[in-house]
Amino acid sequence: MIQARRQGIVEHDDEELRVWVKAYTEGTLPDYQMAAWLMAVCFHPLNARETATLTSCMVASGVRVDWTSHDAIASDTMGKDASTTATNTALVDKHSTGGVGDKISIVLAPLVAAFSDNRVAVPMMAGRGLGHTGGTIDKLEAIPGFRTNLSVSEFQHVVRTVGCSIVAAGPELCPADQKLYALRDVSGTVSSLPLQTASIVSKKVAEHPDSLVLDCKYGYGAFQADVEAAETLANSMIAVAEANGLRPTTAFLTRMDAPLGYTVGNWVEIRECLAILRGNLMSQLLSRDVIALVVVQATEMLLQSGQFEEHTFENLASKVYTFLDQGKAFGKFAEMVQAQGGAVEVLQNPETYPAASTTWDLLADRTGFIVEINALYVGEATVDLGAGRKVANEPVDPLSGIVLLKKLGDSVVQGEVLAKILTNHAGHDLQGISNRLQSAIVIGDFPINVPPIVSHRVTCHGAKIFCMPHCLLKIEQLTTS
C-alpha cells in the first residue's frame, strides 16, 4: 500500500482500502506505517473513487446513528404538541474545515434548535485541536464537568430532549477517523484534500443527519490557502456527502486570514460565546465576524431543513439575527451543557472561573490602523502557550490563550494594548511568543475596507458569489474605534 501510493501509479482497490483501515483501527497496523501512507497520499492524492471508499470504510469502522424515529425526537422535545409527527423534525448539521478562533458551532447549534423550537435538531460531532487550529471539543471541555465522550444512546437522548448535542468522535462512531485525525495532527498531513474530505464527511455520515452545511475556510489560518482551493475541497465534500444521502449539502467559502472573533484558546472562546448568546449584539463589535457567520449558517440550516420554506434568505436571516440579539439562544445552550454534565452555574457567572496565572500585555509600537492579523501566527502562538497540542493526545490548558482588543480596520494609538497573552506556564518564552504575535498584527497608515467574512456559496451546481444579508452588513462594517 505504501509503495503503491508513493509511486502513484496504481490505484488502491476497495478491498485494499477496507483491509488497510480495518487493520489500523484494530491496532495491527502501526502508526509509523499509516503515517508513511498518509504522507504518500499528500504527494499522490486519492482520486474521487478512492476518497469515497476511504470515507465509507471509516464509517464502517463504527456504528451509524439510527434516527429512524424522527417522531421520537419530536415527542421528547416538543411533547406538549400531540400533533407533532416524524415529518416535523429535521436533522441538520454543520462542519468547519478548521480555523483560528473558530467558535461558530458553540453558538450555532443551540441557536438553530432554539429558533426552530426544536423543529430542527442539530446532532453535531466535532473535533479536537488540529495543527495551529483550535478544536470545538477542547473548548467545550473547558466547561467544568462537560462530557463530550457520550455513547451513541446518550448522544441520541440529548438530541431528543434538548434539540442539539455536540460530542467527540468516540469508539462507537468512526473510531478509524479518531485515530487518523490524531495521527494527521502530528505527521504534517492535515492539509491533504482527500484526507480532509474523508475525515469530515465520514463523521457526518456516521451521525446521519438529513442534510449538511459546510464551512470551507481559506487564507493564512486555514488549511486551504486560497478561495480556489477551498472551492475544490467544498466540491469534493459535497459530492461525497450527497452520494451518502446527506441532501442537500451546501458549503460556504469563508475568509480565515485573521482570527474569528477576539479570543483564541479554550475558556476564553467559551466566554466570548456566552457574551454573544446573551445578546445585545451591537455591544459585541469585537465578535462581529463571528455573529455574521453564525447568522448566515443558521439561516442556511433552517432553510434547507424544509421547515422555513416560506421565508427568503434575507428575511429569515433578519429574524435569526433579532432572535440572537435578544439573547433567546442562551437558555438552549445552558440546557445542552446541563444535559452533558457541565456546570451551568459557571455559564451564569463566568467571572468565577479560575484565571490564568500569568498575563502579558502586547502594546502597539506605532499609531495607525490594523491592516492585518495573521491567523496562522496567532494560532501557532496559542499552541505554544499550551492551549493547543504538538503531540497527539497531549492535554491542553483551558486557561491559556490570546485576547485581541483590536480587529481588522480598527484604529490604534502607540502604546495602546493590542492583545493580552494568558498562560499558566511560567516557563514559556513569553517574550518570544509576544514577538511572534507582534509580527502577526500589522499597523498601517490608512484604514482598510474589510471584506465580508463569507465570499461564496457552493452547491452541487457550483459556486456563486454570496451577498451578505443587510442585517449583517451594518455590524460587519462597524469598528471598535
C-alpha positions in Angstrom: 0.0 0.0 0.0 2.7 2.5 1.0 4.9 1.7 -2.1 1.9 1.8 -4.5 0.8 5.2 -3.2 4.3 6.5 -3.1 4.8 5.7 -6.7 1.3 7.0 -7.6 0.9 4.6 -10.4 -1.6 2.0 -9.3 -4.9 2.9 -7.7 -6.0 1.2 -4.4 -9.0 -1.1 -4.9 -11.9 -1.0 -2.5 -10.8 -4.2 -0.7 -7.3 -3.0 -0.1 -8.6 0.2 1.5 -11.0 -1.7 3.6 -8.3 -4.1 5.0 -5.9 -1.2 5.5 -8.4 0.9 7.5 -9.6 -2.1 9.5 -6.0 -3.1 10.4 -5.2 0.4 11.6 -8.4 0.7 13.6 -7.8 -2.7 15.3 -4.2 -1.8 16.1 -2.4 -4.4 13.9 -1.1 -1.7 11.6 1.4 0.6 13.4 1.3 4.4 13.4 4.6 4.7 11.5 3.3 2.7 8.6 0.0 4.6 8.5 1.9 7.9 8.8 4.0 6.9 5.8 0.9 6.2 3.8 -0.7 9.5 4.8 2.4 11.4 3.6 2.3 9.4 0.3 -1.3 10.5 -0.1 -0.2 14.1 0.3 2.1 13.7 -2.7 -0.2 11.4 -4.8 -3.8 12.3 -3.8 -6.6 9.7 -3.8 -9.0 10.0 -6.7 -12.7 10.5 -6.2 -13.5 6.8 -6.0 -10.7 6.1 -3.6 -11.8 9.0 -1.4 -15.4 7.8 -1.4 -14.3 4.3 -0.5 -12.0 5.6 2.3 -14.9 7.5 3.7 -17.3 4.5 3.7 -14.5 2.4 5.3 -14.1 4.9 8.1 -17.9 5.0 8.6 -18.0 1.2 8.7 -15.3 1.1 11.4 -18.1 2.0 13.9 -21.8 2.3 14.0 -24.1 4.7 12.2 -26.6 6.5 14.4 -30.2 5.4 13.7 -32.6 8.2 13.7 -35.4 6.1 12.2 -38.0 7.5 14.5 -37.8 11.3 14.0 -41.0 11.4 15.9 -39.1 10.2 18.9 -37.1 13.4 18.8 -40.3 15.4 18.3 -42.1 13.7 21.2 -39.2 14.2 23.6 -38.5 17.8 22.7 -42.0 19.0 21.7 -44.2 16.5 23.5 -46.6 19.2 24.5 -48.0 19.1 21.0 -49.5 15.7 20.3 -49.9 16.6 16.6 -46.1 16.6 16.1 -45.1 13.8 13.8 -41.9 12.4 12.2 -42.1 14.8 9.4 -42.0 17.8 11.7 -38.4 17.3 12.8 -35.4 17.7 10.6 -31.8 16.8 11.4 -29.3 19.3 10.1 -25.6 19.5 10.9 -22.7 21.8 10.2 -19.0 21.3 9.9 -16.0 23.6 9.5 -12.7 22.7 7.9 -10.9 24.4 10.8 -9.6 27.9 11.6 -8.2 30.1 14.3 -10.8 31.3 16.9 -13.4 29.2 15.2 -16.1 29.0 17.8 -19.1 29.1 15.5 -20.6 25.7 16.4 -20.8 26.6 20.1 -23.3 29.4 19.3 -24.8 27.9 16.1 -26.2 24.6 17.4 -28.3 26.0 20.3 -29.3 28.9 18.1 -30.8 26.7 15.4 -32.5 24.4 17.9 -33.9 27.3 19.9 -35.1 29.4 16.9 -36.9 26.5 15.4 -38.4 25.4 18.7 -36.7 22.1 18.1 -38.3 21.5 14.7 -34.7 21.4 13.5 -32.5 19.3 15.7 -28.7 19.5 15.5 -26.6 16.3 16.1 -23.0 17.5 15.9 -19.8 15.6 16.1 -16.8 17.9 16.4 -13.0 17.5 16.7 -10.1 18.5 18.9 -7.4 21.0 18.1 -5.6 20.1 14.8 -2.3 21.8 13.9 -2.5 25.5 14.6 -6.3 25.5 14.7 -8.4 25.0 17.8 -10.9 22.3 18.4 -14.6 22.7 19.4 -14.3 19.7 21.8 -11.3 21.2 23.6 -13.2 24.4 24.1 -16.3 22.8 25.4 -14.3 20.6 27.8 -13.1 23.8 29.4 -16.6 24.0 31.0 -16.2 22.0 34.3 -17.9 18.6 34.0 -18.9 18.9 30.3 -18.9 15.5 28.8 -18.1 15.1 25.1 -17.5 11.3 25.1 -21.1 10.3 25.1 -22.2 6.9 24.0 -24.4 6.7 20.9 -27.5 6.2 23.1 -26.6 9.2 25.3 -26.0 11.3 22.2 -29.4 10.4 20.8 -31.0 11.1 24.2 -29.5 14.6 24.4 -30.6 15.5 20.8 -34.1 14.2 21.6 -34.5 16.0 24.9 -32.6 19.2 24.2 -32.6 19.6 20.4 -28.8 19.7 20.0 -25.7 18.0 21.2 -22.0 18.4 20.4 -19.8 15.3 21.0 -16.4 13.9 20.1 -15.9 11.1 17.8 -15.8 8.2 20.2 -15.1 4.4 20.0 -18.6 3.8 18.6 -18.7 6.4 15.9 -15.9 6.5 13.3 -13.1 5.1 15.5 -10.9 4.9 12.4 -11.2 8.7 12.0 -10.4 9.3 15.6 -7.0 7.6 15.3 -6.3 9.0 11.9 -7.2 12.6 13.0 -4.7 12.4 15.9 -2.0 11.0 13.6 -2.5 13.6 10.9 -2.1 16.3 13.5 1.4 15.3 14.3 2.6 14.0 10.9 2.3 17.0 8.7 -0.6 15.6 6.7 -3.5 17.8 7.9 -3.9 19.7 4.6 -4.5 16.8 2.2 -7.8 17.4 0.4 -8.9 13.7 0.1 -7.9 13.1 3.8 -9.8 16.1 4.9 -12.9 15.1 2.8 -12.9 11.6 4.2 -12.4 12.7 7.8 -15.1 15.4 7.8 -17.7 13.5 5.7 -17.3 10.1 7.5 -18.2 11.7 10.8 -21.2 13.4 9.2 -22.4 10.2 7.5 -22.0 8.3 10.8 -24.1 10.8 12.8 -26.7 10.6 10.0 -28.4 14.0 9.7 -30.8 14.7 6.8 -28.7 17.5 5.4 -25.4 19.3 6.0 -23.9 22.8 5.9 -20.1 23.1 5.4 -17.8 26.0 6.3 -14.8 25.8 4.0 -12.2 28.3 5.1 -9.3 29.8 3.2 -6.4 32.2 4.0 -3.5 32.4 6.4 -5.1 30.5 9.2 -6.9 27.8 7.1 -5.7 24.6 5.6 -6.7 25.9 2.1 -4.5 28.9 1.1 -7.0 30.5 -1.4 -10.6 30.5 -2.5 -9.9 28.2 -5.4 -8.5 25.5 -3.1 -11.5 26.0 -0.7 -13.9 25.6 -3.6 -12.1 22.4 -4.7 -12.5 21.0 -1.2 -16.1 22.1 -1.0 -16.9 20.3 -4.3 -15.2 17.2 -3.1 -17.1 17.1 0.2 -20.5 18.0 -1.3 -20.1 15.1 -3.9 -19.1 12.5 -1.2 -21.8 13.7 1.3 -24.6 13.8 -1.2 -23.6 10.4 -2.5 -24.0 9.1 1.0 -27.5 10.5 1.4 -26.9 13.9 3.0 -29.0 16.0 0.7 -28.7 18.8 0.3 -25.2 19.6 1.3 -24.2 23.3 1.0 -20.9 24.9 1.6 -19.9 28.5 2.4 -16.4 29.7 1.5 -15.2 31.9 4.3 -12.2 34.1 4.9 -9.6 33.0 7.5 -6.8 35.4 7.1 -7.5 36.9 10.6 -8.8 35.0 13.7 -12.5 34.8 14.1 -13.8 36.9 17.0 -11.4 38.4 19.6 -10.4 35.3 21.5 -8.2 32.3 20.7 -7.9 29.5 23.1 -10.4 27.4 25.1 -12.1 29.0 28.0 -11.6 32.5 26.6 -13.5 31.4 23.5 -16.3 30.0 25.7 -16.6 33.4 27.4 -16.9 35.1 24.1 -19.6 32.7 23.0 -21.5 33.3 26.3 -21.4 37.0 25.6 -22.9 36.5 22.1 -25.5 34.1 23.4 -26.6 36.7 25.9 -27.5 39.1 23.0 -27.1 42.9 22.8 -25.0 42.3 19.7 -24.2 45.9 18.9 -22.1 45.9 22.1 -20.2 42.8 20.8 -18.3 44.5 17.9 -15.1 42.5 18.5 -17.2 39.5 17.7 -18.8 41.0 14.6 -17.4 38.4 12.2 -18.5 35.5 14.5 -22.0 36.9 14.7 -22.2 37.3 10.9 -21.0 33.8 10.2 -23.3 32.3 12.8 -26.4 34.0 11.4 -25.6 33.0 7.8 -25.0 29.4 8.6 -28.0 29.2 10.9 -30.2 30.6 8.2 -29.0 28.1 5.7 -29.5 25.2 8.1 -33.1 26.4 8.8 -33.9 26.9 5.1 -32.6 23.5 3.9 -34.4 21.7 6.7 -37.6 22.3 4.8 -39.3 23.9 7.9 -39.0 27.5 6.8 -39.6 27.4 3.1 -42.0 30.4 3.2 -39.0 32.7 4.0 -36.4 34.2 1.8 -32.8 34.1 2.9 -32.8 37.8 3.6 -36.0 37.7 5.6 -35.1 34.7 7.7 -31.6 36.0 8.4 -33.1 39.1 9.8 -35.3 37.1 12.1 -32.4 34.9 13.2 -30.3 38.0 14.0 -33.1 39.5 16.1 -33.6 36.2 18.0 -29.9 36.0 18.8 -29.7 39.7 19.7 -32.5 39.2 22.2 -30.5 36.5 24.0 -33.0 33.8 23.3 -30.4 31.1 22.4 -28.6 31.3 25.8 -31.1 29.1 27.6 -30.8 26.3 24.9 -27.0 26.3 25.3 -27.4 26.0 29.1 -29.8 23.1 28.5 -27.2 21.3 26.4 -24.4 21.9 28.9 -26.5 20.6 31.7 -27.6 17.6 29.7 -24.0 16.7 29.1 -22.9 17.1 32.7 -21.5 20.6 32.6 -21.6 23.2 35.4 -24.4 25.6 34.4 -23.5 28.0 37.2 -20.2 28.9 35.5 -22.3 30.0 32.5 -24.3 32.3 34.6 -21.2 33.7 36.4 -18.2 33.2 34.2 -16.1 35.5 36.4 -16.0 32.8 39.0 -13.9 30.6 36.6 -10.2 30.5 37.6 -7.9 33.0 35.8 -4.6 32.2 34.1 -1.6 32.7 36.4 0.3 35.0 34.0 -0.9 37.8 31.8 1.3 39.7 29.3 0.1 42.8 27.5 1.1 43.3 23.9 1.4 47.1 23.1 1.1 48.9 19.8 4.5 50.1 18.6 3.0 52.8 16.5 -0.2 54.8 15.8 -2.3 53.8 12.8 -4.9 51.2 11.7 -4.9 47.5 11.9 -4.4 46.2 8.4 -3.5 42.6 9.1 -3.8 40.0 11.9 -2.1 36.8 10.6 -4.3 34.0 11.8 -1.5 31.4 11.3 0.9 33.2 13.6 -1.8 33.8 16.2 -2.8 30.1 16.1 0.8 29.0 16.5 1.4 31.3 19.4 -1.7 30.0 21.1 -0.4 26.4 20.7 2.9 27.5 22.2 1.1 28.9 25.2 -0.4 25.4 25.9 -3.9 26.0 24.5 -3.2 23.5 21.6 -1.2 20.4 21.2 2.0 19.5 19.4 1.8 15.7 20.2 -1.2 13.5 19.7 -3.4 13.1 22.8 -1.4 15.8 24.7 -3.6 17.6 27.2 -4.4 21.3 26.6 -4.6 24.1 29.1 -8.1 25.5 29.3 -6.9 28.9 30.7 -4.1 29.7 28.2 -5.0 31.8 25.2 -4.9 35.2 23.5 -7.5 38.0 23.8 -7.4 40.5 21.0 -8.5 44.1 21.9 -8.4 45.2 18.2 -9.8 43.8 15.0 -9.0 44.5 11.3 -9.8 48.1 10.4 -9.7 49.4 13.9 -7.6 52.5 14.7 -4.8 52.2 17.4 -2.6 54.6 19.3 1.1 53.9 20.1 1.3 52.3 23.5 -2.3 51.0 23.4 -2.9 47.4 24.4 -3.4 45.3 21.3 -3.8 41.9 22.9 -3.5 40.1 26.2 -1.4 36.8 26.4 -2.7 34.4 29.0 -0.9 31.3 30.3 -0.4 29.0 33.3 3.1 28.0 32.3 5.6 30.5 33.7 8.4 28.6 31.9 7.1 29.6 28.5 9.1 32.1 26.4 6.6 34.8 26.7 8.9 37.4 25.1 9.3 35.1 22.1 5.6 34.5 21.9 4.9 38.2 22.2 7.3 38.9 19.4 5.5 36.4 17.2 2.2 38.0 18.0 3.6 41.4 17.4 4.7 40.3 13.9 1.2 38.9 13.3 -0.5 42.3 13.9 0.4 44.8 11.2 -0.4 48.5 11.7 -0.6 50.7 8.6 -1.1 54.4 8.0 -4.5 54.2 6.4 -7.8 52.4 7.2 -8.8 49.4 5.1 -12.1 48.1 3.8 -12.6 44.7 5.5 -14.4 42.3 3.1 -17.4 40.3 4.3 -16.5 37.1 6.1 -18.4 34.9 3.5 -17.3 35.1 -0.1 -19.2 32.3 -1.9 -22.0 29.7 -1.5 -21.4 26.3 -3.1 -23.9 23.6 -4.0 -23.8 20.6 -6.3 -24.5 23.0 -9.1 -21.3 25.1 -8.5 -20.2 28.2 -6.6 -21.7 31.7 -6.6 -20.6 34.9 -5.0 -22.5 35.3 -1.8 -24.3 38.6 -0.9 -24.4 39.2 2.9 -27.8 39.9 4.3 -28.4 43.6 5.0 -28.9 43.0 8.7 -25.3 41.8 8.9 -23.7 44.4 6.7 -24.3 47.1 9.3 -22.5 45.2 12.0 -19.7 43.9 9.8 -18.8 47.4 8.7 -18.6 48.9 12.2 -15.3 49.1 14.1 -14.5 49.4 17.8 -12.6 52.7 17.2 
